[in-house]
Amino acid sequence: TGTLIVARDLAHDRIRQMIDEGKPMPEYLKNHPVYYAGPSKTPSGMVTGSFGPTTAGRMDSYVDLFQSLGGSLVMLAKGNRNRAVIESCRKHGGFFLGSVGGPAAILAAENIKSVEVVDFEELGMEAVRKIRVENMAAFIITDDKGNDFFDEFNK
């Protein structure tokens, strides 16, 4: 329950470009967990359309940079992460939380209470959004000590 920032591939690339140009990490990535997800078209009378997690691995190359600047310290998505992300979480005190990918329509209908675009509106469905969720299930996959669920599972 709380506020999440939703950002995917294109938004992450834009933020990296901003950092490369000497601009600061957006405060929204420092102040809230980031949910790697994307909405579908919003049906009439709904807060949002289907809104499920996307595969986290596509954002792996951004994690160490973002975490070193105080952003993306809590990430939520589906799938596993590479060793560099696990090490970044250990080094910077980050966490990667898992979410189930299948019930995206149910998640939208029952758990997402509000959605607003906060950055890069021109990216359409890939714009950065702020969402308010209630009772959204998640579980720790990677913790701030470098422990990883998939490593333990694959032993």
C-alpha positions in Angstrom: 0.0 0.0 0.0 1.4 3.4 -1.0 2.8 5.3 -3.9 4.9 3.7 -6.7 6.6 5.3 -9.7 6.0 3.5 -12.9 8.8 3.6 -15.5 10.0 1.3 -18.3 12.7 1.2 -20.9 12.2 4.5 -22.7 11.8 6.5 -19.5 14.9 4.9 -18.0 16.9 5.8 -21.1 15.7 9.4 -20.9 16.6 9.7 -17.3 20.1 8.3 -18.0 20.5 10.9 -20.7 19.5 13.6 -18.3 22.1 12.3 -15.8 24.8 12.2 -18.6 24.0 15.8 -19.3 24.7 16.7 -15.7 21.1 17.1 -14.6 20.0 15.6 -11.2 18.2 12.3 -10.6 14.5 13.0 -10.6 13.2 13.2 -7.0 10.4 10.8 -7.7 12.9 8.0 -8.2 14.5 8.9 -4.9 11.2 9.2 -3.0 9.2 6.2 -4.2 9.8 2.6 -5.2 9.9 2.1 -9.0 7.5 -0.4 -10.7 8.5 -1.7 -14.1 5.2 -1.9 -15.7 3.0 -0.5 -18.4 -0.7 0.3 -18.6 -3.0 -0.6 -21.4 -5.8 1.7 -22.6 -8.1 2.7 -19.8 -11.7 1.5 -20.2 -14.5 3.9 -19.5 -15.2 4.1 -15.8 -11.9 2.5 -14.7 -8.9 4.1 -13.0 -6.6 2.3 -15.5 -6.6 -0.6 -17.9 -4.6 -3.8 -17.4 -1.4 -2.8 -15.6 1.0 -5.6 -14.9 4.7 -5.9 -14.3 7.2 -6.2 -17.1 10.4 -8.1 -17.2 13.0 -6.4 -14.9 16.1 -7.5 -16.8 15.5 -4.9 -19.5 16.4 -2.2 -16.9 19.4 -4.0 -15.4 21.9 -1.7 -17.1 20.5 1.4 -15.3 20.4 0.1 -11.8 23.9 0.8 -10.5 24.0 4.3 -11.8 20.5 5.1 -10.5 21.1 3.6 -7.1 24.5 5.3 -6.8 22.5 8.6 -7.0 19.8 7.5 -4.5 17.2 6.4 -7.0 15.6 3.0 -7.7 16.5 1.7 -4.3 13.3 -0.4 -4.3 12.3 -1.9 -7.6 9.2 -4.0 -8.4 8.7 -6.2 -11.5 8.8 -9.8 -12.6 11.7 -12.0 -13.5 15.3 -12.3 -12.3 18.2 -9.8 -12.4 21.8 -10.1 -13.4 24.7 -10.3 -11.0 25.5 -6.6 -11.4 22.0 -5.7 -10.0 22.4 -8.0 -7.1 25.7 -6.5 -6.3 24.3 -3.0 -6.7 21.6 -3.8 -4.2 24.2 -5.0 -1.8 26.4 -2.0 -2.3 23.7 0.7 -2.2 21.1 -0.9 0.1 18.6 -1.7 -2.6 15.8 -4.2 -2.9 14.2 -5.9 -5.8 10.6 -7.1 -5.2 8.8 -9.6 -7.3 5.2 -9.4 -8.5 3.1 -12.0 -10.3 2.7 -11.1 -14.0 -0.5 -12.9 -14.9 -3.3 -11.1 -13.1 -2.7 -7.6 -14.6 -6.4 -6.9 -15.1 -7.3 -7.9 -11.6 -4.4 -5.8 -10.2 -5.7 -2.8 -12.1 -9.3 -3.2 -11.0 -8.7 -4.1 -7.3 -5.3 -2.6 -6.3 -4.5 0.5 -8.3 -6.5 3.4 -6.9 -5.1 6.4 -8.9 -2.7 7.0 -11.8 -1.1 10.3 -13.0 1.6 11.1 -15.6 4.5 12.9 -13.9 7.2 13.0 -16.6 7.8 12.4 -20.3 4.1 12.5 -21.3 5.2 12.5 -24.9 6.2 8.8 -24.5 2.6 7.8 -24.2 2.2 4.4 -22.5 6.0 4.6 -21.6 5.6 7.9 -19.8 6.5 8.0 -16.1 3.5 7.6 -13.9 2.7 7.9 -10.2 0.2 5.3 -9.0 -1.4 4.8 -5.6 -1.9 1.1 -4.7 -3.6 -0.7 -1.9 -2.8 -4.3 -0.8 -0.6 -5.0 -3.8 1.2 -8.3 -3.3 5.0 -8.4 -3.6 7.8 -10.5 -2.3 11.6 -9.9 -1.8 13.7 -11.4 -4.5 17.0 -9.5 -3.9 17.8 -7.9 -0.6 20.3 -5.2 0.5 22.7 -7.9 1.6 23.0 -9.5 -1.8 20.8 -12.4 -1.1 18.8 -13.5 -4.1 15.7 -15.8 -4.2 16.6 -17.3 -7.5 20.2 -18.1 -6.4 18.7 -19.9 -3.4 16.1 -21.7 -5.5 18.7 -22.8 -8.1 21.1 -24.4 -5.6 
